[in-house]
Amino acid sequence: MTPQLSFLVTRSSKLSQEVWRGMSVGLGLGLGAGLWLEGNHAQFRKTKKESVGVNWLLVMI
């Protein structure tokens, strides 16, 4: 193996590691954001239902 070739191989493997790291971080962030938004949405629906229930109780009294 010539020095240039080994340099290219190590450089490309480092580059692929960076790409994989970037992809996994991006995927993790996307998943985290999606779950967070879904959780907030569910929380919002829950509070909305509870407030509707409270209003209904107040109307009944």
Gaussian input, Z-matrix of N, CA and C with variables (Angstrom, degrees):
# hf/3-21g

backbone

0 1
 N
 C     1     B1
 C     2     B2     1     A1
 N     3     B3     2     A2     1     D1
 C     4     B4     3     A3     2     D2
 C     5     B5     4     A4     3     D3
 N     6     B6     5     A5     4     D4
 C     7     B7     6     A6     5     D5
 C     8     B8     7     A7     6     D6
 N     9     B9     8     A8     7     D7
 C    10    B10     9     A9     8     D8
 C    11    B11    10    A10     9     D9
 N    12    B12    11    A11    10    D10
 C    13    B13    12    A12    11    D11
 C    14    B14    13    A13    12    D12
 N    15    B15    14    A14    13    D13
 C    16    B16    15    A15    14    D14
 C    17    B17    16    A16    15    D15
 N    18    B18    17    A17    16    D16
 C    19    B19    18    A18    17    D17
 C    20    B20    19    A19    18    D18
 N    21    B21    20    A20    19    D19
 C    22    B22    21    A21    20    D20
 C    23    B23    22    A22    21    D21
 N    24    B24    23    A23    22    D22
 C    25    B25    24    A24    23    D23
 C    26    B26    25    A25    24    D24
 N    27    B27    26    A26    25    D25
 C    28    B28    27    A27    26    D26
 C    29    B29    28    A28    27    D27
 N    30    B30    29    A29    28    D28
 C    31    B31    30    A30    29    D29
 C    32    B32    31    A31    30    D30
 N    33    B33    32    A32    31    D31
 C    34    B34    33    A33    32    D32
 C    35    B35    34    A34    33    D33
 N    36    B36    35    A35    34    D34
 C    37    B37    36    A36    35    D35
 C    38    B38    37    A37    36    D36
 N    39    B39    38    A38    37    D37
 C    40    B40    39    A39    38    D38
 C    41    B41    40    A40    39    D39
 N    42    B42    41    A41    40    D40
 C    43    B43    42    A42    41    D41
 C    44    B44    43    A43    42    D42
 N    45    B45    44    A44    43    D43
 C    46    B46    45    A45    44    D44
 C    47    B47    46    A46    45    D45
 N    48    B48    47    A47    46    D46
 C    49    B49    48    A48    47    D47
 C    50    B50    49    A49    48    D48
 N    51    B51    50    A50    49    D49
 C    52    B52    51    A51    50    D50
 C    53    B53    52    A52    51    D51
 N    54    B54    53    A53    52    D52
 C    55    B55    54    A54    53    D53
 C    56    B56    55    A55    54    D54
 N    57    B57    56    A56    55    D55
 C    58    B58    57    A57    56    D56
 C    59    B59    58    A58    57    D57
 N    60    B60    59    A59    58    D58
 C    61    B61    60    A60    59    D59
 C    62    B62    61    A61    60    D60
 N    63    B63    62    A62    61    D61
 C    64    B64    63    A63    62    D62
 C    65    B65    64    A64    63    D63
 N    66    B66    65    A65    64    D64
 C    67    B67    66    A66    65    D65
 C    68    B68    67    A67    66    D66
 N    69    B69    68    A68    67    D67
 C    70    B70    69    A69    68    D68
 C    71    B71    70    A70    69    D69
 N    72    B72    71    A71    70    D70
 C    73    B73    72    A72    71    D71
 C    74    B74    73    A73    72    D72
 N    75    B75    74    A74    73    D73
 C    76    B76    75    A75    74    D74
 C    77    B77    76    A76    75    D75
 N    78    B78    77    A77    76    D76
 C    79    B79    78    A78    77    D77
 C    80    B80    79    A79    78    D78
 N    81    B81    80    A80    79    D79
 C    82    B82    81    A81    80    D80
 C    83    B83    82    A82    81    D81
 N    84    B84    83    A83    82    D82
 C    85    B85    84    A84    83    D83
 C    86    B86    85    A85    84    D84
 N    87    B87    86    A86    85    D85
 C    88    B88    87    A87    86    D86
 C    89    B89    88    A88    87    D87
 N    90    B90    89    A89    88    D88
 C    91    B91    90    A90    89    D89
 C    92    B92    91    A91    90    D90
 N    93    B93    92    A92    91    D91
 C    94    B94    93    A93    92    D92
 C    95    B95    94    A94    93    D93
 N    96    B96    95    A95    94    D94
 C    97    B97    96    A96    95    D95
 C    98    B98    97    A97    96    D96
 N    99    B99    98    A98    97    D97
 C   100   B100    99    A99    98    D98
 C   101   B101   100   A100    99    D99
 N   102   B102   101   A101   100   D100
 C   103   B103   102   A102   101   D101
 C   104   B104   103   A103   102   D102
 N   105   B105   104   A104   103   D103
 C   106   B106   105   A105   104   D104
 C   107   B107   106   A106   105   D105
 N   108   B108   107   A107   106   D106
 C   109   B109   108   A108   107   D107
 C   110   B110   109   A109   108   D108
 N   111   B111   110   A110   109   D109
 C   112   B112   111   A111   110   D110
 C   113   B113   112   A112   111   D111
 N   114   B114   113   A113   112   D112
 C   115   B115   114   A114   113   D113
 C   116   B116   115   A115   114   D114
 N   117   B117   116   A116   115   D115
 C   118   B118   117   A117   116   D116
 C   119   B119   118   A118   117   D117
 N   120   B120   119   A119   118   D118
 C   121   B121   120   A120   119   D119
 C   122   B122   121   A121   120   D120
 N   123   B123   122   A122   121   D121
 C   124   B124   123   A123   122   D122
 C   125   B125   124   A124   123   D123
 N   126   B126   125   A125   124   D124
 C   127   B127   126   A126   125   D125
 C   128   B128   127   A127   126   D126
 N   129   B129   128   A128   127   D127
 C   130   B130   129   A129   128   D128
 C   131   B131   130   A130   129   D129
 N   132   B132   131   A131   130   D130
 C   133   B133   132   A132   131   D131
 C   134   B134   133   A133   132   D132
 N   135   B135   134   A134   133   D133
 C   136   B136   135   A135   134   D134
 C   137   B137   136   A136   135   D135
 N   138   B138   137   A137   136   D136
 C   139   B139   138   A138   137   D137
 C   140   B140   139   A139   138   D138
 N   141   B141   140   A140   139   D139
 C   142   B142   141   A141   140   D140
 C   143   B143   142   A142   141   D141
 N   144   B144   143   A143   142   D142
 C   145   B145   144   A144   143   D143
 C   146   B146   145   A145   144   D144
 N   147   B147   146   A146   145   D145
 C   148   B148   147   A147   146   D146
 C   149   B149   148   A148   147   D147
 N   150   B150   149   A149   148   D148
 C   151   B151   150   A150   149   D149
 C   152   B152   151   A151   150   D150
 N   153   B153   152   A152   151   D151
 C   154   B154   153   A153   152   D152
 C   155   B155   154   A154   153   D153
 N   156   B156   155   A155   154   D154
 C   157   B157   156   A156   155   D155
 C   158   B158   157   A157   156   D156
 N   159   B159   158   A158   157   D157
 C   160   B160   159   A159   158   D158
 C   161   B161   160   A160   159   D159
 N   162   B162   161   A161   160   D160
 C   163   B163   162   A162   161   D161
 C   164   B164   163   A163   162   D162
 N   165   B165   164   A164   163   D163
 C   166   B166   165   A165   164   D164
 C   167   B167   166   A166   165   D165
 N   168   B168   167   A167   166   D166
 C   169   B169   168   A168   167   D167
 C   170   B170   169   A169   168   D168
 N   171   B171   170   A170   169   D169
 C   172   B172   171   A171   170   D170
 C   173   B173   172   A172   171   D171
 N   174   B174   173   A173   172   D172
 C   175   B175   174   A174   173   D173
 C   176   B176   175   A175   174   D174
 N   177   B177   176   A176   175   D175
 C   178   B178   177   A177   176   D176
 C   179   B179   178   A178   177   D177
 N   180   B180   179   A179   178   D178
 C   181   B181   180   A180   179   D179
 C   182   B182   181   A181   180   D180

   B1=1.4595
   B2=1.5406
   B3=1.2909
   B4=1.4673
   B5=1.5240
   B6=1.3190
   B7=1.4731
   B8=1.5312
   B9=1.3508
   B10=1.4623
   B11=1.5247
   B12=1.3280
   B13=1.4635
   B14=1.5246
   B15=1.3332
   B16=1.4680
   B17=1.5267
   B18=1.3411
   B19=1.4623
   B20=1.5290
   B21=1.3389
   B22=1.4667
   B23=1.5186
   B24=1.3251
   B25=1.4639
   B26=1.5238
   B27=1.3597
   B28=1.4678
   B29=1.5181
   B30=1.3195
   B31=1.4624
   B32=1.5280
   B33=1.3267
   B34=1.4657
   B35=1.5281
   B36=1.3404
   B37=1.4693
   B38=1.5278
   B39=1.3460
   B40=1.4638
   B41=1.5223
   B42=1.3211
   B43=1.4618
   B44=1.5248
   B45=1.3460
   B46=1.4649
   B47=1.5296
   B48=1.3416
   B49=1.4698
   B50=1.5239
   B51=1.3404
   B52=1.4662
   B53=1.5220
   B54=1.3211
   B55=1.4715
   B56=1.5212
   B57=1.3495
   B58=1.4656
   B59=1.5196
   B60=1.3483
   B61=1.4595
   B62=1.5273
   B63=1.3251
   B64=1.4629
   B65=1.5140
   B66=1.3368
   B67=1.4645
   B68=1.5187
   B69=1.3324
   B70=1.4700
   B71=1.5240
   B72=1.3364
   B73=1.4684
   B74=1.5266
   B75=1.3355
   B76=1.4598
   B77=1.5165
   B78=1.3224
   B79=1.4661
   B80=1.5207
   B81=1.3257
   B82=1.4658
   B83=1.5129
   B84=1.3301
   B85=1.4676
   B86=1.5234
   B87=1.3259
   B88=1.4652
   B89=1.5190
   B90=1.3261
   B91=1.4629
   B92=1.5173
   B93=1.3275
   B94=1.4643
   B95=1.5150
   B96=1.3319
   B97=1.4646
   B98=1.5248
   B99=1.3365
   B100=1.4606
   B101=1.5167
   B102=1.3283
   B103=1.4661
   B104=1.5202
   B105=1.3370
   B106=1.4684
   B107=1.5248
   B108=1.3397
   B109=1.4662
   B110=1.5203
   B111=1.3306
   B112=1.4668
   B113=1.5214
   B114=1.3323
   B115=1.4639
   B116=1.5157
   B117=1.3340
   B118=1.4636
   B119=1.5182
   B120=1.3375
   B121=1.4610
   B122=1.5289
   B123=1.3275
   B124=1.4704
   B125=1.5271
   B126=1.3248
   B127=1.4621
   B128=1.5226
   B129=1.3174
   B130=1.4634
   B131=1.5283
   B132=1.3339
   B133=1.4770
   B134=1.5194
   B135=1.3312
   B136=1.4595
   B137=1.5350
   B138=1.3311
   B139=1.4666
   B140=1.5238
   B141=1.3234
   B142=1.4663
   B143=1.5303
   B144=1.3266
   B145=1.4740
   B146=1.5246
   B147=1.3352
   B148=1.4691
   B149=1.5215
   B150=1.3310
   B151=1.4654
   B152=1.5306
   B153=1.3344
   B154=1.4713
   B155=1.5198
   B156=1.3404
   B157=1.4657
   B158=1.5197
   B159=1.3271
   B160=1.4680
   B161=1.5250
   B162=1.3219
   B163=1.4705
   B164=1.5239
   B165=1.3268
   B166=1.4667
   B167=1.5292
   B168=1.3477
   B169=1.4694
   B170=1.5251
   B171=1.3155
   B172=1.4660
   B173=1.5244
   B174=1.3300
   B175=1.4693
   B176=1.5248
   B177=1.3344
   B178=1.4657
   B179=1.5319
   B180=1.3424
   B181=1.4758
   B182=1.5176
   A1=109.68
   A2=116.01
   A3=118.97
   A4=109.66
   A5=117.77
   A6=120.29
   A7=112.88
   A8=116.53
   A9=119.59
   A10=110.93
   A11=115.53
   A12=120.24
   A13=110.75
   A14=116.39
   A15=119.24
   A16=110.32
   A17=116.72
   A18=120.69
   A19=110.01
   A20=116.22
   A21=120.74
   A22=111.29
   A23=116.89
   A24=121.42
   A25=110.67
   A26=116.02
   A27=118.41
   A28=110.40
   A29=116.22
   A30=119.56
   A31=110.73
   A32=117.05
   A33=119.94
   A34=110.95
   A35=117.25
   A36=118.63
   A37=110.30
   A38=116.51
   A39=119.72
   A40=110.17
   A41=115.69
   A42=120.91
   A43=110.35
   A44=116.70
   A45=119.35
   A46=110.84
   A47=116.91
   A48=119.82
   A49=110.15
   A50=117.08
   A51=121.29
   A52=110.26
   A53=115.97
   A54=120.81
   A55=110.10
   A56=115.97
   A57=119.81
   A58=111.35
   A59=116.36
   A60=120.58
   A61=109.19
   A62=115.98
   A63=120.36
   A64=111.77
   A65=116.29
   A66=120.28
   A67=111.21
   A68=116.57
   A69=119.47
   A70=110.70
   A71=117.13
   A72=120.52
   A73=109.69
   A74=116.32
   A75=120.51
   A76=111.38
   A77=116.16
   A78=120.92
   A79=110.22
   A80=116.60
   A81=121.23
   A82=111.73
   A83=116.12
   A84=120.39
   A85=110.48
   A86=116.48
   A87=120.24
   A88=111.65
   A89=116.22
   A90=121.23
   A91=111.10
   A92=115.90
   A93=120.86
   A94=111.49
   A95=115.86
   A96=120.33
   A97=110.54
   A98=116.96
   A99=120.78
   A100=111.97
   A101=116.43
   A102=120.76
   A103=110.93
   A104=115.98
   A105=120.60
   A106=110.18
   A107=116.14
   A108=120.36
   A109=110.83
   A110=116.41
   A111=121.29
   A112=110.31
   A113=116.49
   A114=121.15
   A115=111.70
   A116=116.01
   A117=120.09
   A118=110.63
   A119=116.25
   A120=120.88
   A121=110.23
   A122=115.86
   A123=120.43
   A124=109.78
   A125=116.53
   A126=121.44
   A127=109.61
   A128=116.62
   A129=121.85
   A130=110.41
   A131=115.88
   A132=119.58
   A133=110.57
   A134=116.11
   A135=121.54
   A136=110.05
   A137=116.62
   A138=120.11
   A139=110.06
   A140=116.36
   A141=119.63
   A142=109.70
   A143=116.46
   A144=120.86
   A145=110.69
   A146=115.91
   A147=120.07
   A148=110.75
   A149=117.10
   A150=119.80
   A151=110.28
   A152=116.83
   A153=120.31
   A154=109.42
   A155=116.72
   A156=121.59
   A157=111.57
   A158=117.17
   A159=121.60
   A160=109.82
   A161=117.02
   A162=120.92
   A163=110.54
   A164=116.51
   A165=121.41
   A166=109.95
   A167=116.31
   A168=121.02
   A169=110.33
   A170=117.39
   A171=121.60
   A172=110.53
   A173=116.41
   A174=120.63
   A175=109.97
   A176=117.18
   A177=121.58
   A178=112.02
   A179=117.52
   A180=120.93
   A181=111.22
   D1=130.16
   D2=177.55
   D3=-78.80
   D4=155.43
   D5=-179.89
   D6=-57.60
   D7=-38.06
   D8=179.94
   D9=-63.74
   D10=-41.15
   D11=-178.02
   D12=-67.31
   D13=-44.43
   D14=179.20
   D15=-64.62
   D16=-36.54
   D17=177.37
   D18=-62.53
   D19=-43.79
   D20=179.16
   D21=-63.19
   D22=-41.33
   D23=-179.36
   D24=-64.05
   D25=-47.60
   D26=179.80
   D27=-65.19
   D28=-36.92
   D29=-179.61
   D30=-66.51
   D31=-42.76
   D32=-179.11
   D33=-68.59
   D34=-35.64
   D35=178.66
   D36=-68.83
   D37=-37.85
   D38=175.98
   D39=-63.90
   D40=-41.28
   D41=-179.86
   D42=-63.52
   D43=-43.45
   D44=179.58
   D45=-65.68
   D46=-35.28
   D47=175.89
   D48=-62.85
   D49=-42.71
   D50=178.96
   D51=-63.14
   D52=-42.23
   D53=179.81
   D54=-62.34
   D55=-46.25
   D56=179.78
   D57=-63.50
   D58=-39.85
   D59=179.37
   D60=-64.40
   D61=-45.02
   D62=178.68
   D63=-61.07
   D64=-42.26
   D65=179.96
   D66=-65.59
   D67=-43.76
   D68=-178.25
   D69=-67.52
   D70=-38.76
   D71=177.62
   D72=-64.98
   D73=-43.96
   D74=178.61
   D75=-61.96
   D76=-42.74
   D77=179.01
   D78=-64.34
   D79=-43.48
   D80=178.53
   D81=-61.44
   D82=-44.37
   D83=179.39
   D84=-64.68
   D85=-42.54
   D86=179.20
   D87=-62.87
   D88=-43.98
   D89=178.23
   D90=-63.83
   D91=-44.81
   D92=179.53
   D93=-60.88
   D94=-44.84
   D95=-179.90
   D96=-64.86
   D97=-40.74
   D98=178.90
   D99=-63.11
   D100=-45.13
   D101=178.83
   D102=-64.87
   D103=-40.39
   D104=-179.71
   D105=-63.38
   D106=-45.41
   D107=179.21
   D108=-63.79
   D109=-42.33
   D110=179.11
   D111=-62.05
   D112=-42.71
   D113=178.27
   D114=-62.81
   D115=-43.96
   D116=179.13
   D117=-64.21
   D118=-39.31
   D119=-179.53
   D120=-64.57
   D121=-43.46
   D122=178.70
   D123=-64.35
   D124=-41.45
   D125=178.80
   D126=-61.86
   D127=-42.71
   D128=-179.72
   D129=-63.31
   D130=-44.75
   D131=178.69
   D132=-61.75
   D133=-40.96
   D134=-178.71
   D135=-62.86
   D136=-48.02
   D137=-179.20
   D138=-65.39
   D139=-35.25
   D140=178.92
   D141=-65.15
   D142=-44.38
   D143=178.04
   D144=-61.89
   D145=-43.66
   D146=-179.94
   D147=-62.71
   D148=-42.38
   D149=-179.47
   D150=-67.32
   D151=-35.78
   D152=176.19
   D153=-63.70
   D154=-42.81
   D155=177.90
   D156=-62.03
   D157=-41.92
   D158=178.83
   D159=-64.47
   D160=-44.30
   D161=178.37
   D162=-60.95
   D163=-41.49
   D164=-179.55
   D165=-63.79
   D166=-41.29
   D167=177.31
   D168=-63.10
   D169=-42.93
   D170=179.81
   D171=-63.20
   D172=-38.20
   D173=178.57
   D174=-66.63
   D175=-38.46
   D176=-178.25
   D177=-67.27
   D178=-30.44
   D179=-175.60
   D180=-71.24

